[in-house]
Amino acid sequence: MQKFMDQFYLNFIKDNRWKYLTDGLKTTLLITFFAVILGIVLGFLVAIVRSSAVKSGIKKPVKMKEKGVYIRKLLGYYLFKLVDFICQLYLTVIRGTPTMIQLLIMYYVIFGSVSIDKRVVAILAFGINSGAYVAEIVRSGIMAIDIGQFEAGRSLGFGYAATMWHIILPQALKNVLPALGNEIIVLLKETSISGYIALTDLTHGGNVIRSQTYSAFMPLLAVALVYLAIVSLLAAGVSALERRLRTNER
């Protein structure tokens, strides 16, 4: 017991080493919060574009007598095709490369010659990465909605955008909520590689303590327990929200 207390004092109390963990936790939560927001916004936009390309079956407009109208429709068609291609390329590249490589490219290549806060770099890298996975999750939810829901919206006088916003997305979000919750948890744990750009997050804080005390067990165990506690809270929150939505259905 005395040895345990001595190790605890050495790793956390002496020289206020516990501050490495608390400061790192603040950074981890900050990055996760803003990266989640960026990922959800980006993911929903990409999901709407990709699902619209499939569900609406947009076709090249046929020639019309009114050239002005025809040209506008033709430009709109090619613009949508271009945006859809960019979305497909984005999904392929982001999902096909490791998150750590994306973070390093973002820091050393894209912002290599710019003085920028490392936390902003991490938020952009993790947010863009998460957006690709959120997009596929949301797209699967939208595609699972029966086509009759779109037709019902149109019969009520809604346009495509209004139908998507008021009828389709609420149902899709409810269906994919568990998967979205899991993605947030994965994102939280992925931020542990922020140390590769010398950013002091929770994991890096534990490593700093380990390098000073030459003791790996306690600092790494503390980091693991903090991650476990946060993930447990997130999982409980998602479960409570799911139960609330099921109650509203009744």
C-alpha positions in Angstrom: 0.0 0.0 0.0 2.8 2.3 0.9 4.5 1.7 -2.5 1.2 2.5 -4.2 0.9 5.8 -2.3 4.5 6.6 -3.1 4.0 6.0 -6.8 0.8 8.0 -6.7 2.6 10.9 -5.1 5.5 10.7 -7.6 3.2 10.6 -10.7 0.5 13.1 -9.8 1.2 15.1 -6.6 4.9 16.0 -6.9 5.5 19.1 -8.9 1.8 19.3 -9.6 2.1 16.7 -12.4 -1.6 16.1 -12.3 -1.9 19.4 -14.2 -0.5 17.7 -17.3 -3.6 15.5 -17.3 -6.2 18.3 -16.6 -4.6 20.6 -19.2 -4.5 17.8 -21.7 -8.1 16.9 -21.0 -9.2 20.4 -21.7 -7.4 20.3 -25.1 -8.9 16.9 -25.9 -12.5 18.0 -25.1 -12.0 21.3 -27.0 -10.8 19.5 -30.1 -13.5 16.8 -29.9 -16.3 19.3 -29.5 -15.5 21.5 -32.4 -14.4 18.6 -34.6 -17.8 16.9 -33.9 -19.6 20.1 -35.0 -17.5 20.4 -38.2 -17.9 16.7 -38.9 -21.7 16.7 -38.5 -22.2 19.9 -40.7 -19.9 18.6 -43.4 -21.3 15.1 -43.2 -24.9 16.2 -43.5 -24.2 18.3 -46.5 -22.3 15.6 -48.3 -24.9 13.0 -47.4 -27.7 15.2 -48.8 -25.8 15.7 -52.1 -25.0 12.0 -52.4 -28.5 10.7 -51.6 -30.0 13.3 -53.8 -28.0 12.1 -56.7 -29.4 8.6 -56.2 -32.9 9.3 -55.0 -33.9 12.1 -57.3 -32.2 10.6 -60.3 -31.3 14.0 -61.8 -31.1 13.6 -65.6 -29.6 15.8 -68.2 -32.3 18.3 -69.4 -33.7 17.8 -72.9 -33.5 20.7 -75.3 -36.2 23.3 -74.9 -37.5 26.1 -77.2 -36.6 28.7 -74.5 -32.8 28.7 -74.7 -32.4 30.8 -71.5 -34.3 28.3 -69.4 -32.5 25.4 -71.1 -29.1 26.8 -70.5 -29.8 27.5 -66.8 -31.1 23.9 -66.3 -28.0 22.6 -68.2 -25.6 24.6 -66.0 -27.5 23.5 -62.9 -27.2 19.8 -64.0 -23.4 20.1 -64.6 -22.9 22.0 -61.4 -24.7 19.3 -59.4 -22.6 16.6 -61.2 -19.4 18.5 -60.3 -20.4 18.8 -56.7 -21.4 15.2 -56.5 -18.0 14.2 -58.0 -16.2 16.3 -55.5 -18.2 14.6 -52.7 -17.3 11.2 -54.0 -13.7 12.1 -54.3 -13.7 13.5 -50.7 -15.2 10.3 -49.3 -12.8 8.1 -51.2 -9.7 10.0 -50.2 -10.6 10.5 -46.5 -11.9 7.0 -45.9 -9.0 5.5 -47.8 -6.1 7.1 -45.9 -5.1 6.9 -42.2 -6.2 9.7 -39.8 -2.7 10.2 -38.6 -1.4 10.8 -42.1 -4.2 13.3 -42.7 -3.3 15.1 -39.5 0.4 15.3 -40.5 -0.4 16.5 -44.0 -2.7 19.2 -42.5 0.0 20.4 -40.2 3.3 20.0 -42.1 2.0 20.5 -45.7 -1.2 22.5 -45.8 -0.3 24.8 -42.9 3.4 24.2 -43.0 4.3 27.7 -43.9 1.6 29.4 -41.8 1.7 30.3 -38.2 -1.5 28.7 -36.8 -2.8 27.4 -33.5 -2.2 23.6 -33.5 -5.6 23.1 -32.0 -7.2 24.6 -35.0 -5.2 22.3 -37.2 -6.3 19.3 -35.2 -10.0 20.4 -35.3 -9.9 20.8 -39.1 -8.1 17.4 -39.6 -10.4 15.4 -37.2 -13.5 17.3 -38.4 -12.9 16.7 -42.0 -12.1 13.0 -41.3 -15.2 12.5 -39.2 -17.3 14.3 -41.8 -16.7 11.5 -44.3 -17.9 8.8 -42.0 -20.9 10.9 -40.8 -21.8 11.4 -44.4 -22.0 7.7 -45.1 -23.9 7.1 -41.9 -26.5 9.8 -42.6 -26.7 8.8 -46.3 -27.6 5.3 -45.3 -30.3 6.7 -43.0 -31.7 8.8 -45.8 -31.7 5.9 -48.3 -33.6 3.8 -45.8 -36.5 6.2 -45.8 -39.3 4.9 -48.1 -39.7 6.9 -51.4 -43.3 7.4 -50.4 -42.2 9.9 -47.8 -40.7 12.1 -50.5 -43.9 11.8 -52.5 -46.0 12.7 -49.4 -43.9 15.8 -48.9 -44.4 16.8 -52.5 -48.2 16.2 -52.3 -48.2 18.6 -49.3 -46.7 21.3 -51.4 -43.1 21.1 -50.1 -40.2 21.4 -52.5 -37.3 19.0 -52.5 -35.3 20.9 -50.0 -38.3 21.5 -47.6 -39.2 17.8 -47.9 -35.7 16.8 -47.0 -35.5 19.2 -44.0 -38.9 18.7 -42.5 -39.7 15.1 -43.3 -36.7 13.0 -44.3 -33.8 14.2 -42.2 -35.7 14.0 -38.8 -36.5 10.3 -39.6 -33.1 9.5 -40.9 -31.4 11.1 -37.8 -33.5 9.0 -35.5 -32.5 5.9 -37.4 -28.8 6.6 -37.4 -28.4 8.1 -33.9 -26.6 5.0 -32.4 -24.1 5.0 -35.3 -23.6 8.8 -34.9 -23.0 8.3 -31.2 -20.4 5.7 -32.0 -18.7 8.0 -34.4 -18.4 10.7 -31.8 -16.8 8.2 -29.4 -14.4 7.0 -32.1 -13.5 10.7 -32.8 -12.8 11.3 -29.1 -10.4 8.4 -29.0 -8.8 9.3 -32.3 -7.7 12.7 -30.9 -5.1 10.7 -28.9 -2.8 11.0 -31.9 -2.6 14.8 -31.5 0.7 14.4 -29.9 2.2 13.7 -33.3 2.0 17.5 -34.0 3.4 18.3 -30.5 -0.1 19.2 -29.2 -0.5 18.4 -25.4 -3.7 16.5 -25.3 -4.7 14.0 -22.6 -2.6 11.1 -24.0 0.4 13.4 -24.5 0.0 14.7 -20.9 0.3 11.1 -19.6 3.4 10.5 -21.7 5.0 13.7 -20.3 4.5 12.3 -16.8 5.8 9.0 -17.8 9.0 10.6 -19.3 9.6 12.4 -16.0 8.9 9.6 -13.5 10.0 6.7 -15.7 6.9 5.0 -14.5 4.4 3.9 -17.2 1.7 2.1 -15.2 0.0 4.9 -13.3 0.0 7.8 -15.8 -1.2 5.5 -18.7 -3.8 3.9 -16.4 -5.1 7.3 -15.4 -5.4 8.4 -19.1 -7.2 5.2 -19.9 -9.6 5.6 -17.0 -10.4 9.2 -18.0 -11.1 8.2 -21.6 -13.3 5.3 -20.2 -15.3 7.7 -18.0 -15.9 10.2 -20.9 -16.9 7.4 -23.3 -19.3 5.9 -20.7 -21.0 9.3 -20.2 -21.3 9.8 -24.0 -22.8 6.3 -24.4 -25.2 6.9 -21.6 -26.3 10.2 -23.1 -26.9 8.6 -26.5 -28.9 5.8 -24.9 -31.0 8.3 -23.0 -31.7 10.2 -26.2 -32.7 7.0 -28.0 -35.2 6.2 -25.2 -36.6 9.7 -25.3 -37.2 9.4 -29.1 -38.8 6.0 -28.7 -41.1 7.4 -26.0 -42.1 10.3 -28.3 -43.1 7.7 -31.0 -45.7 6.2 -28.8 
